[in-house]
Amino acid sequence: MAAESIDISNAMLTEPTALGDWMLVAPVGLPILFGAVLLMVRHETRLHAGIAIAGLLLTLGANAALLLQVLADGPKVMTMGRWLPPFGISFTADALGASLALVATLVASVCALYAMKDIGATGRRYGFYPFLMLLMAGVGGSFLTGDIFNLYVWFEVFLISSFGLLILGSTDRQLDGATKYAILNLVGTTLFLTATAYLYGTFGTLNMADIARKADAMRETGPLMTLAVLYLLAFGMKAAAFPVNFWLPASYHTPRIVTAALFGGVLTKVGVYALLRVLVMLFPVERAELSGVIAWVAAGTMVLGIMGAIAQSDIRRVLGFVVISGVGVMLAGLALGTEIGLTGTILYAFHSVLAMTALYLLAGVIKELGGSYSLHELGGLYRAYPAMGAFALVLMLAVAGLPPASGLWPKVLLVRASLEAGWPWLSFAILLTGLLTTIALGRVYILAIWRNGPSGVPADAATGAPGYGYASMALLCVPIILLGIYPEPFIRVAEAAAVGLLDASGYIGAVFPAEAVQ
């Protein structure tokens, strides 16, 4: 009788979870489910690609439905088990997390298609597609979790799967790159875990909404600046920001090109997302105090990164440094911290996921047609394969920030935000980076595609018929060009994400609805 009189409504869920709320776990649950199916049919390698693509397309549909729900109704929350937050663990989707999860799943689906050509029977037997599904489960969980410790857990999930993808093939170069990748990411992970333990000791909670609502009261007594600096260093390393970016050019040129495409497009964006979530939503005052430091880190990352690209002769290494430079551009919006600046950063993240994945796949097509990644050995491809030359031109214009492709509008927003904030030097760094990117990628285009060959090689010397490569690049070029010529829908999504970061009341109210009502 006594147990029946206890009111548990303030501590536990007493109503069944609404059917629509299950959509929150679909972007994580579906990749895990299909990954398990792939393990069950691991000996039937001919089935792997079809199963993985089907799973990713279902995940893509779930992400699209979730984003539409969030844009229509505001942040969505689902609590695991029955314990209410902050005691229970919640998945929380807002415009930022849902949109990035959607774009990441789109490029993963395209990579799964390209892998039908790039990954042979041996690679499938050793688990390429199960690793891919596990990686996307970790990426989706990182974007959608509402708990700092579970952000760490999902980071570990996709890092573990990325190790498997890196060494697929077991060449000496791959093992060397994977070793550097593992050791240096372990340093970042240790910093992340240390900061999270410190955070829990300070706040007594790891729920992001709970931390956001308590931060103002803790500012006078808690070491919030120390926490902000630790997270800046940890996530800066994950995002490959200068000067802790040395792990990326040491490893991203070593795996299969489809793996490098997925990594270059997606993984560094998870680090940028974590920086936005923690520094803008949880520690906005500390972010403002660190804004000058972040701005100089952004400028150093973008300029030194693209200078590194100019110095390379291997196309994969060129693209690795271009990825680093793009991280600097995104950090510029974080430093500014304004609505326009954050909108530019988020829009640039959409662009970078699409364009960098496509550029790496282009590198794979160049290797297939020209037989090398070296600029010293390539040439004569444009006349033999004009369609490939056209794809290359569109993608290089996009990454350089030139019309009519996707890179223009994010940089316009970031330059405008920098000028409005009274930081013309930062806008100059963004524009200089665009010029240097044009030079770096123009050099690749001239040497690898336009010229007739390093030793007078005739244009018809190249061989191959890259059907999967053309199809993959075409699928990615559609949103890349659409973002360039009709950016308004993308900008609206990025604006909604930026507003949600700057004003966390909607996020907090979704997690703690009783307080929102009051």
LINZIKA-V69158 format. One record per residue. N is the residue number from 0. RES is the residue in one small letter. PSI is psi in whole degrees, -180 to 180 (none if undefined). OMEGA is omega in radians with two decimals (none if undefined). NEAR is the number of other C-alpha atoms within 8 Angstrom. Layout:
N/RES/PSI/OMEGA/NEAR
N/RES/PSI/OMEGA/NEAR
This chain:
0/m/-41/-3.12/4
1/a/-38/-3.13/5
2/a/-33/-3.12/5
3/e/-23/-3.08/5
4/s/-6/-3.12/6
5/i/131/3.11/6
6/d/112/-3.10/5
7/i/7/-3.03/7
8/s/-24/3.13/7
9/n/-9/-3.10/6
10/a/-26/-3.04/7
11/m/156/3.03/9
12/l/134/3.13/9
13/t/-7/3.11/7
14/e/151/3.08/4
15/p/149/3.11/5
16/t/132/3.13/7
17/a/145/-3.07/6
18/l/-40/-3.13/6
19/g/-28/-3.12/5
20/d/-21/3.10/10
21/w/-18/3.10/10
22/m/-24/-3.12/11
23/l/-34/-3.09/14
24/v/-8/-3.13/8
25/a/-41/3.14/11
26/p/-16/3.08/16
27/v/-44/-3.08/12
28/g/-39/-3.11/9
29/l/-47/3.08/13
30/p/-37/3.11/15
31/i/-43/3.14/11
32/l/-49/-3.12/8
33/f/-31/3.02/13
34/g/-39/3.09/14
35/a/-40/3.09/9
36/v/-42/3.12/8
37/l/-37/3.09/13
38/l/-36/3.13/8
39/m/-27/3.12/6
40/v/34/-3.02/10
41/r/-25/-3.14/10
42/h/-14/3.12/5
43/e/71/-2.99/7
44/t/-23/3.14/11
45/r/-18/-3.13/6
46/l/-14/-2.95/8
47/h/-47/-3.07/13
48/a/-45/-3.14/13
49/g/-43/3.13/7
50/i/-45/-3.11/10
51/a/-44/-3.13/15
52/i/-41/3.09/11
53/a/-44/3.13/8
54/g/-40/-3.14/11
55/l/-36/3.10/14
56/l/-38/3.04/9
57/l/-41/3.09/9
58/t/-39/3.10/13
59/l/-44/3.09/12
60/g/-40/3.11/8
61/a/-41/3.11/11
62/n/-40/3.12/14
63/a/-44/3.12/9
64/a/-40/3.13/9
65/l/-43/3.13/12
66/l/-41/3.11/13
67/l/-41/3.08/8
68/q/-45/-3.11/10
69/v/-44/-3.14/14
70/l/-31/-3.12/10
71/a/-40/-2.95/6
72/d/-5/-3.08/7
73/g/-178/-3.10/10
74/p/144/-3.14/12
75/k/145/-3.08/13
76/v/139/2.95/12
77/m/128/-3.09/11
78/t/130/3.12/12
79/m/146/-3.09/9
80/g/-144/3.12/6
81/r/-5/-3.10/9
82/w/130/3.12/12
83/l/152/3.03/12
84/p/149/0.17/11
85/p/3/-3.10/9
86/f/-40/3.07/6
87/g/160/3.14/11
88/i/128/-3.06/14
89/s/144/2.83/14
90/f/131/-3.10/14
91/t/121/-3.13/14
92/a/124/2.95/17
93/d/-175/-3.06/15
94/a/-35/-3.12/16
95/l/-56/-3.08/13
96/g/-43/-3.09/11
97/a/-39/-3.12/15
98/s/-41/3.12/11
99/l/-37/3.08/11
100/a/-38/3.12/14
101/l/-48/-3.11/12
102/v/-40/3.13/11
103/a/-40/-3.14/12
104/t/-34/3.09/12
105/l/-49/-3.10/9
106/v/-31/3.08/14
107/a/-38/3.10/11
108/s/-42/3.11/11
109/v/-40/3.11/11
110/c/-37/3.10/12
111/a/-35/3.07/12
112/l/-48/-3.14/12
113/y/-33/-3.11/13
114/a/-19/3.08/10
115/m/-29/3.06/10
116/k/-38/-2.98/8
117/d/-27/-3.09/9
118/i/117/-3.13/11
119/g/-173/-3.10/8
120/a/-37/-3.14/8
121/t/-45/3.11/7
122/g/-39/3.09/11
123/r/-39/3.14/12
124/r/-34/3.13/10
125/y/3/2.90/7
126/g/27/-3.13/9
127/f/-51/-3.04/13
128/y/-40/3.01/13
129/p/-41/3.08/13
130/f/-40/3.12/13
131/l/-44/-3.13/10
132/m/-41/3.11/14
133/l/-41/3.11/14
134/l/-43/-3.12/14
135/m/-29/3.02/13
136/a/-42/3.11/17
137/g/-40/3.12/14
138/v/-46/3.11/15
139/g/-42/3.10/11
140/g/-38/3.11/12
141/s/-42/-3.12/13
142/f/-24/-2.98/13
143/l/-9/-3.14/14
144/t/149/3.08/13
145/g/18/-3.02/14
146/d/130/-3.08/12
147/i/-43/-3.13/11
148/f/-38/3.10/8
149/n/-24/2.96/10
150/l/-42/3.06/12
151/y/-44/-3.13/12
152/v/-46/-3.12/8
153/w/-31/2.99/13
154/f/-45/-3.13/11
155/e/-37/3.13/9
156/v/-50/-3.10/12
157/f/-24/3.06/14
158/l/-41/3.13/9
159/i/-45/3.13/9
160/s/-33/3.12/12
161/s/-32/3.06/10
162/f/-45/3.13/10
163/g/-40/3.13/10
164/l/-35/-3.13/12
165/l/-40/-3.03/14
166/i/5/-3.13/12
167/l/109/-3.05/12
168/g/-30/3.00/6
169/s/33/3.01/7
170/t/163/-3.14/7
171/d/-41/-3.12/6
172/r/-40/3.13/7
173/q/-44/-3.13/15
174/l/-38/3.09/11
175/d/-47/3.12/9
176/g/-40/-3.13/13
177/a/-36/3.12/12
178/t/-46/3.12/8
179/k/-43/3.13/11
180/y/-44/-3.09/12
181/a/-46/-3.07/9
182/i/-47/-3.08/8
183/l/-33/3.05/9
184/n/-28/3.06/11
185/l/-36/3.08/8
186/v/-47/3.11/8
187/g/-41/3.13/13
188/t/-39/3.11/10
189/t/-43/3.08/8
190/l/-42/3.12/12
191/f/-48/-3.11/13
192/l/-38/3.11/9
193/t/-46/3.12/8
194/a/-38/-3.13/11
195/t/-39/3.07/11
196/a/-41/3.10/8
197/y/-40/3.12/9
198/l/-44/-3.14/12
199/y/-39/3.10/10
200/g/-28/-3.13/7
201/t/-46/-3.02/8
202/f/-23/-3.06/10
203/g/15/3.14/7
204/t/156/3.07/9
205/l/5/3.08/14
206/n/127/-3.02/13
207/m/-42/3.13/10
208/a/-39/3.13/11
209/d/-40/3.10/11
210/i/-43/-3.12/12
211/a/-39/-3.12/13
212/r/-19/-3.12/8
213/k/-14/-2.97/9
214/a/-41/-3.11/10
215/d/-41/-3.13/7
216/a/-26/-3.09/6
217/m/-8/-2.95/10
218/r/-32/-3.11/9
219/e/-23/-3.04/5
220/t/-24/-3.07/5
221/g/154/-3.13/7
222/p/61/-3.02/8
223/l/-34/3.11/10
224/m/-41/3.09/7
225/t/-44/3.11/7
226/l/-43/-3.13/11
227/a/-42/-3.14/13
228/v/-41/3.11/8
229/l/-44/3.13/11
230/y/-36/3.09/14
231/l/-42/-3.14/10
232/l/-45/-3.10/10
233/a/-51/-3.11/12
234/f/-28/3.04/14
235/g/-38/3.07/15
236/m/-42/3.11/13
237/k/-36/-3.12/12
238/a/-7/-3.11/14
239/a/46/3.08/14
240/a/146/3.08/15
241/f/139/0.09/10
242/p/20/-3.11/7
243/v/40/-3.09/9
244/n/7/-2.96/12
245/f/-17/-3.13/8
246/w/-29/-3.02/12
247/l/-53/3.12/11
248/p/-13/3.10/11
249/a/-11/-3.01/10
250/s/-30/-2.97/14
251/y/-14/3.11/14
252/h/-1/-3.00/10
253/t/-32/-3.07/10
254/p/-179/2.99/13
255/r/150/-3.01/10
256/i/-31/3.12/11
257/v/-34/3.06/13
258/t/-44/3.09/10
259/a/-37/3.12/13
260/a/-44/3.14/15
261/l/-43/3.13/13
262/f/-49/-3.10/10
263/g/-33/3.14/15
264/g/-37/-2.90/16
265/v/-48/-2.82/11
266/l/-42/3.13/11
267/t/-26/-3.14/13
268/k/-26/3.07/12
269/v/-38/3.06/13
270/g/-42/3.10/13
271/v/-43/3.09/14
272/y/-46/-3.12/10
273/a/-39/3.07/9
274/l/-45/3.12/13
275/l/-47/-3.08/11
276/r/-46/-3.03/10
277/v/-49/-3.02/11
278/l/-35/-3.11/13
279/v/-46/-3.06/14
280/m/-41/-3.04/13
281/l/-40/-3.06/11
282/f/62/-3.06/13
283/p/-37/-3.14/9
284/v/-44/3.14/6
285/e/-37/3.07/11
286/r/-41/3.13/13
287/a/-40/3.13/9
288/e/-29/3.13/7
289/l/2/-2.99/9
290/s/-39/3.13/12
291/g/-43/3.11/8
292/v/-46/-3.13/8
293/i/-38/-3.14/12
294/a/-43/3.12/13
295/w/-37/3.04/8
296/v/-42/3.12/13
297/a/-48/-3.12/17
298/a/-44/3.12/14
299/g/-41/-3.13/11
300/t/-46/-3.07/15
301/m/-42/-3.07/17
302/v/-48/-3.14/13
303/l/-33/3.10/9
304/g/-48/-3.09/14
305/i/-28/3.02/16
306/m/-36/3.04/9
307/g/-37/3.12/10
308/a/-40/-3.13/14
309/i/-29/-3.06/10
310/a/-5/-3.03/7
311/q/154/3.06/9
312/s/-10/3.05/9
313/d/126/-3.05/9
314/i/-38/-3.14/12
315/r/-38/3.09/11
316/r/-39/3.06/13
317/v/-47/-3.08/15
318/l/-33/3.08/12
319/g/-42/3.11/14
320/f/-29/3.04/13
321/v/-38/3.05/12
322/v/-47/3.13/11
323/i/-46/3.14/16
324/s/-40/3.10/15
325/g/-34/3.06/10
326/v/-40/3.10/17
327/g/-40/3.11/16
328/v/-42/3.13/14
329/m/-35/3.12/15
330/l/-24/3.10/14
331/a/-42/3.10/16
332/g/-36/3.07/15
333/l/-42/3.12/14
334/a/-40/-3.12/15
335/l/-44/3.06/13
336/g/10/3.11/12
337/t/168/-3.14/8
338/e/-43/-3.13/10
339/i/-43/3.14/11
340/g/-45/3.13/16
341/l/-36/3.07/14
342/t/-43/3.10/16
343/g/-41/3.12/17
344/t/-46/-3.10/16
345/i/-41/3.09/13
346/l/-39/3.10/12
347/y/-35/3.09/13
348/a/-44/3.07/11
349/f/-50/-3.12/10
350/h/-46/-3.04/12
351/s/-39/3.10/13
352/v/-47/-3.10/15
353/l/-51/-2.98/14
354/a/-40/-3.12/15
355/m/-37/3.05/14
356/t/-46/-3.13/15
357/a/-38/3.14/14
358/l/-40/3.09/13
359/y/-40/3.09/15
360/l/-36/3.03/15
361/l/-42/3.10/12
362/a/-38/3.09/12
363/g/-40/3.10/11
364/v/-42/3.10/12
365/i/-43/3.11/11
366/k/-41/-3.13/10
367/e/-39/-3.10/11
368/l/-39/-3.05/12
369/g/-12/3.06/11
370/g/8/-3.09/9
371/s/159/2.96/9
372/y/-5/-3.04/12
373/s/131/3.08/9
374/l/-20/3.12/12
375/h/-20/-3.01/7
376/e/-7/-3.05/10
377/l/164/3.08/16
378/g/161/3.05/16
379/g/16/-3.04/18
380/l/-30/-3.05/18
381/y/-46/-3.08/12
382/r/-34/3.13/9
383/a/-33/-3.06/9
384/y/75/-3.10/8
385/p/-30/3.12/9
386/a/-42/3.09/7
387/m/-40/3.09/11
388/g/-37/3.12/11
389/a/-44/3.08/8
390/f/-45/-3.11/12
391/a/-42/-3.13/11
392/l/-45/3.14/9
393/v/-46/-3.07/10
394/l/-39/-3.14/13
395/m/-36/3.02/12
396/l/-39/-3.14/14
397/a/-49/-3.08/16
398/v/-32/3.10/13
399/a/-10/3.13/12
400/g/28/-3.12/13
401/l/149/3.12/10
402/p/156/0.15/10
403/p/25/-2.99/10
404/a/-171/-2.83/17
405/s/-21/-3.01/17
406/g/-12/-3.05/17
407/l/-54/-2.95/13
408/w/-38/3.06/11
409/p/-40/-3.14/13
410/k/-34/3.07/12
411/v/-46/3.13/9
412/l/-42/-3.10/12
413/l/-39/3.08/15
414/v/-44/3.11/13
415/r/-45/-3.13/10
416/a/-39/3.13/12
417/s/-43/3.13/14
418/l/-41/3.13/10
419/e/-30/3.13/7
420/a/-3/-3.13/7
421/g/26/3.12/6
422/w/68/-3.13/9
423/p/-28/3.13/8
424/w/-33/3.11/6
425/l/-39/3.07/12
426/s/-37/3.07/13
427/f/-41/3.12/9
428/a/-40/3.12/11
429/i/-45/-3.14/13
430/l/-40/3.09/9
431/l/-40/3.11/9
432/t/-40/3.08/12
433/g/-42/3.11/10
434/l/-46/-3.13/9
435/l/-34/3.08/11
436/t/-40/3.08/12
437/t/-41/3.12/11
438/i/-46/-3.09/9
439/a/-48/-3.11/12
440/l/-31/3.03/10
441/g/-38/3.07/9
442/r/-43/3.09/8
443/v/-44/-3.10/11
444/y/-45/-3.10/11
445/i/-46/-3.04/9
446/l/-41/-3.03/13
447/a/-27/-2.96/14
448/i/-45/-2.96/14
449/w/-46/-3.06/12
450/r/166/-3.02/10
451/n/5/3.12/12
452/g/147/-3.07/14
453/p/-24/-3.13/10
454/s/40/-3.12/4
455/g/28/3.14/6
456/v/129/-3.13/10
457/p/154/-3.05/8
458/a/-27/-3.09/13
459/d/14/-3.14/8
460/a/-25/3.14/7
461/a/148/3.14/11
462/t/158/3.06/8
463/g/162/3.11/6
464/a/83/-2.96/5
465/p/69/-3.12/9
466/g/-46/3.12/6
467/y/-38/3.12/10
468/g/-45/3.11/12
469/y/-44/-3.14/10
470/a/-42/-3.12/8
471/s/-45/3.13/14
472/m/-36/3.11/12
473/a/-42/3.13/9
474/l/-36/3.14/9
475/l/-29/3.14/13
476/c/-26/3.14/13
477/v/-56/3.10/8
478/p/-29/3.11/9
479/i/-47/3.12/14
480/i/-38/3.13/11
481/l/-42/3.11/11
482/l/-30/-3.14/12
483/g/-40/-3.05/14
484/i/-18/3.12/9
485/y/72/-2.99/7
486/p/-11/-2.99/10
487/e/-48/3.14/6
488/p/-39/3.14/7
489/f/-40/3.12/9
490/i/-38/3.12/10
491/r/-42/3.10/8
492/v/-45/3.13/11
493/a/-38/3.09/14
494/e/-44/3.11/12
495/a/-40/3.11/11
496/a/-42/3.14/13
497/a/-43/3.13/13
498/v/-40/3.11/9
499/g/-32/3.08/13
500/l/-43/-3.08/11
501/l/-34/3.10/9
502/d/97/-3.04/8
503/a/7/-3.07/11
504/s/-39/3.11/6
505/g/-41/3.11/10
506/y/-47/3.14/12
507/i/-42/-3.13/14
508/g/-31/3.09/11
509/a/-35/-3.13/11
510/v/-37/3.14/11
511/f/74/-3.03/9
512/p/-29/3.14/9
513/a/-39/3.11/7
514/e/-34/3.12/7
515/a/-36/3.11/9
516/v/-41/-3.14/5
517/q/none/none/4
